[in-house]
């Protein structure tokens, strides 16, 4: 029986993992706590085997007034939580970082491998990277640390770019056909990966992603198909999109950002239990 504490009560990923592990009540006991006030500091961590730290600011903001808050929540809170977990005898600390530590997507193909040096382009990415660096020094044989740098996570009820694309797919009759590639991670694949990390008591830096890369136009087309909608993909808008690529919404939708598939394999057990098409069907239905 593994006892797991999730920081970030009612978070999308936290709730998903709690529900996932609830399928095996004989193997996992899961609790979650709210980190929005200081009451968590009085919580005793010593009875838990694992702390999964998902609490943080998830969205990207360019508002300079938000910068201090990002570092306070994403960096300082992470380090403080990890220190408490180690002091009180927790065996494993799992931290949700992000592919955003490598910066923004690009207009041309961009493949991240293990030699790629993180170059965050905003304080969201930098706060995540600094949190990683802050907790690495705490690792020991008795306190294992897992750092995950997932790409865009999606699934039923998720927030961010995926639901915006899904909404567009259900309404628009035409969509640009741009040749781009993105790494993505369905919530079920993520939860299975986290379960494996807990089961095998792992430590280290990991890059989970779906088996397949995603082309935005094909993703939109597949979503439309699931809803019985017809959508035409066209390249007539491609020159204009390339001219406007520096606009944030354009490079988020049509940019390139993938992990080398080799770095995402886990040899002991396959965590990629959902194909791309199956994951979209589960998300949309």
C-alpha positions in Angstrom: 0.0 0.0 0.0 1.4 3.3 -1.1 0.2 6.5 0.6 0.2 9.5 -1.8 -0.3 13.1 -1.0 -1.3 15.4 -3.8 -0.6 19.1 -3.4 -3.0 21.3 -5.3 -6.5 20.3 -4.3 -9.0 20.2 -7.2 -6.4 20.7 -9.8 -7.1 19.0 -13.1 -4.0 16.8 -13.0 -4.3 16.1 -9.3 -7.9 15.1 -9.6 -7.2 12.9 -12.6 -4.4 11.0 -10.8 -6.5 10.6 -7.6 -9.3 9.0 -9.7 -6.8 6.9 -11.6 -5.3 5.4 -8.4 -8.7 4.9 -6.9 -9.2 2.1 -9.4 -6.7 0.1 -7.2 -7.8 0.9 -3.6 -5.9 -2.1 -2.3 -2.6 -0.6 -3.6 -3.0 3.2 -3.1 -4.3 5.6 -0.5 -4.5 9.1 -1.8 -5.2 12.4 -0.2 -5.0 16.0 -1.5 -4.4 19.3 0.2 -4.9 22.9 -0.7 -1.8 25.1 -0.8 -3.5 28.5 -1.1 -3.0 29.4 2.5 -0.4 28.4 5.1 -2.3 25.7 6.8 -0.5 23.0 4.8 2.6 23.7 6.8 0.9 22.3 9.9 0.1 19.1 8.0 2.1 16.1 9.0 3.8 14.5 5.9 5.6 11.6 7.7 2.8 9.1 7.0 3.1 9.5 3.2 5.4 7.6 0.9 5.0 10.0 -2.0 4.3 13.7 -2.4 3.1 14.6 -5.9 3.5 18.4 -6.2 1.2 19.7 -8.9 0.3 23.0 -7.1 1.3 26.0 -9.1 0.3 28.7 -11.6 -0.3 26.8 -14.8 -1.1 29.5 -17.4 1.5 31.7 -19.1 1.3 35.4 -18.5 3.4 38.2 -19.8 2.1 40.7 -17.3 5.2 42.0 -15.4 3.0 42.5 -12.3 2.6 38.7 -12.1 6.3 37.9 -12.2 6.9 37.9 -8.4 3.9 35.7 -7.9 5.1 33.1 -10.4 8.4 32.8 -8.6 6.7 32.7 -5.2 4.3 29.9 -6.2 6.1 27.9 -8.9 9.6 28.1 -7.4 9.6 29.0 -3.7 6.5 26.9 -2.8 7.9 23.9 -4.6 11.2 24.1 -2.8 9.6 24.6 0.6 7.2 21.7 0.0 10.1 19.4 -1.0 12.2 20.4 2.0 9.3 19.6 4.3 8.7 16.3 2.6 12.4 15.3 3.0 12.6 16.5 6.6 9.5 14.4 7.6 10.7 11.2 5.9 8.7 11.1 2.6 10.5 8.6 0.3 9.6 10.2 -3.1 8.8 13.7 -4.4 7.3 14.1 -7.9 7.3 17.5 -9.4 5.4 18.7 -12.5 7.6 20.9 -14.5 6.9 21.6 -18.2 8.3 21.6 -21.7 8.0 25.4 -21.5 11.5 25.4 -19.9 12.8 25.0 -23.4 11.1 28.2 -24.6 8.5 28.8 -27.2 7.5 26.8 -30.3 9.2 27.8 -33.6 8.1 28.2 -37.2 10.4 25.4 -38.4 10.8 21.9 -37.1 12.3 21.8 -33.6 13.2 18.6 -31.9 14.3 18.6 -28.3 16.7 15.9 -27.1 18.6 15.2 -23.9 21.4 17.5 -25.0 19.1 20.5 -25.6 19.8 23.2 -23.0 16.7 24.8 -21.4 16.2 28.4 -22.5 12.9 29.6 -21.0 11.4 32.6 -22.8 9.2 33.9 -20.0 9.0 33.9 -16.2 6.6 31.0 -16.2 9.2 28.7 -17.8 12.0 30.2 -15.7 10.1 29.8 -12.4 9.7 26.1 -13.3 13.3 25.7 -14.2 14.5 27.4 -11.0 12.2 25.1 -9.0 13.8 22.1 -10.6 17.3 23.4 -9.7 16.2 24.2 -6.2 14.9 20.7 -5.4 17.7 18.7 -7.1 20.1 19.4 -4.2 17.7 17.7 -1.8 17.8 14.3 -3.5 19.4 11.4 -1.6 19.1 7.6 -1.5 16.3 8.0 1.0 14.6 10.9 -0.8 14.0 10.3 -4.5 13.0 13.1 -6.8 11.1 12.7 -10.1 10.9 15.8 -12.3 8.5 15.6 -15.3 8.7 18.0 -18.2 5.5 17.1 -20.1 4.3 18.8 -23.3 0.7 20.1 -23.6 -1.6 17.9 -21.5 -5.2 17.4 -22.7 -8.2 15.3 -21.9 -11.8 15.7 -20.9 -12.3 18.9 -18.9 -8.8 20.2 -19.6 -8.0 23.9 -20.1 -5.7 25.7 -22.4 -5.2 25.4 -26.1 -6.8 22.1 -26.8 -10.4 23.1 -25.8 -10.0 26.2 -27.9 -9.0 24.1 -30.9 -11.9 21.7 -30.2 -14.4 24.5 -30.1 -13.1 25.8 -33.4 -13.2 22.3 -34.9 -16.9 22.1 -34.1 -17.7 25.4 -35.7 -15.5 26.2 -38.6 -16.0 24.7 -42.1 -12.4 25.4 -43.1 -9.0 25.3 -41.4 -5.4 26.0 -42.5 -3.3 23.0 -43.5 0.1 23.9 -41.9 2.9 21.2 -41.7 3.8 21.5 -38.1 4.6 19.0 -35.3 3.8 19.1 -31.6 4.3 16.7 -28.8 1.2 16.2 -26.7 0.2 14.0 -23.7 -3.2 12.6 -22.9 -4.2 12.8 -19.3 -4.6 8.9 -19.1 -1.1 8.4 -20.4 0.2 10.9 -17.9 -1.6 9.2 -15.0 -0.4 5.8 -16.0 3.2 7.2 -16.2 2.8 8.7 -12.7 1.5 5.4 -11.4 4.6 3.6 -12.9 6.9 6.2 -11.3 5.3 5.5 -7.9 5.3 1.7 -8.4 9.0 1.5 -9.4 10.1 4.2 -6.9 11.9 6.0 -9.6 14.0 9.2 -9.6 15.3 11.4 -12.3 14.2 13.7 -15.2 11.5 12.4 -17.5 9.8 13.5 -20.7 6.5 11.6 -21.1 4.6 12.2 -24.4 2.1 10.4 -26.6 3.4 7.8 -29.1 2.5 10.1 -32.0 3.4 13.7 -32.8 0.4 15.9 -33.7 -0.1 18.1 -36.7 -2.6 20.9 -35.7 -4.7 20.6 -38.8 -5.0 16.8 -38.5 -5.9 17.2 -34.8 -8.7 19.7 -35.7 -9.9 17.4 -38.5 -10.0 14.4 -36.2 -12.0 16.3 -33.6 -14.5 17.4 -36.2 -14.9 13.8 -37.4 -15.6 12.6 -33.8 -18.5 15.1 -33.8 -19.7 14.2 -37.2 -18.6 17.5 -38.7 -17.0 18.0 -42.1 -14.1 20.4 -42.3 -11.9 21.3 -45.3 -8.2 21.7 -44.8 -6.6 24.3 -47.1 -3.2 25.8 -47.7 -4.5 29.0 -49.2 -4.0 30.9 -45.9 -0.4 29.5 -45.3 1.5 32.6 -46.7 -0.5 34.9 -44.4 0.0 32.7 -41.4 3.8 32.6 -42.0 3.8 36.4 -42.1 1.8 36.6 -38.8 3.8 33.9 -37.0 5.2 36.2 -34.4 1.6 36.8 -33.1 1.3 34.7 -29.9 -1.9 32.9 -30.8 -0.5 31.9 -34.2 2.8 30.4 -33.0 0.9 28.6 -30.2 -1.4 27.0 -32.6 0.9 26.3 -35.6 4.3 26.2 -34.0 6.7 23.3 -33.9 7.9 21.8 -30.6 8.6 18.1 -30.1 10.6 15.8 -27.9 12.7 13.1 -29.6 10.6 10.0 -29.1 13.7 8.1 -27.8 13.9 10.2 -24.7 10.2 9.5 -23.8 10.4 5.7 -23.8 10.2 3.9 -20.4 11.7 0.4 -20.8 10.2 -1.2 -17.7 6.6 -0.7 -18.7 4.6 1.0 -21.5 2.6 3.9 -20.1 1.2 5.0 -23.5 -2.1 3.2 -23.2 -4.1 5.6 -25.4 -3.5 6.2 -29.1 -4.0 9.7 -30.4 -7.3 8.9 -32.0 -8.6 7.0 -29.0 -7.6 9.9 -26.7 -9.5 12.4 -28.8 -12.6 10.2 -28.8 -12.4 9.9 -25.0 -11.9 13.6 -24.7 -14.7 14.7 -27.0 -17.3 12.1 -26.1 
